[in-house]
Amino acid sequence: MPLGSAWVRPTGLKGDGFVVFDFSLGDEDVTVELVLPLRLLPRFLEERRAAVRAGEPAATRAALRARTDRPARASSPALAPGASDERTRSTR
């Protein structure tokens, strides 16, 4: 799977702090609907290197806000800004 081909499209927010979203690994015709606590969405996005696509406006704003408000996890150094591993290291 090429990097950057995974994406989520937020479709709704639940009053109990959960976000509902469609998730795809790059095939526009194949998506699954998932529900996660909003606080866990940034980790989900980081681990899958998923982009956030525009969906339901309030849910999309909340997803983007959650993603930018959360610092990178120390236990995921390859996902921290400026870090690299064999998946992201360029070959020269």
Secondary structure, 3 states (H helix, E strand, C coil): CCCCCCEEEEEEECCCCEEEEEEECCCCCCCEEEEEEHHHHHHHHHHHCCEECCCCHHHHHHHHHHHHHCCCCCCCHHHCCCCCCCCCCCCC
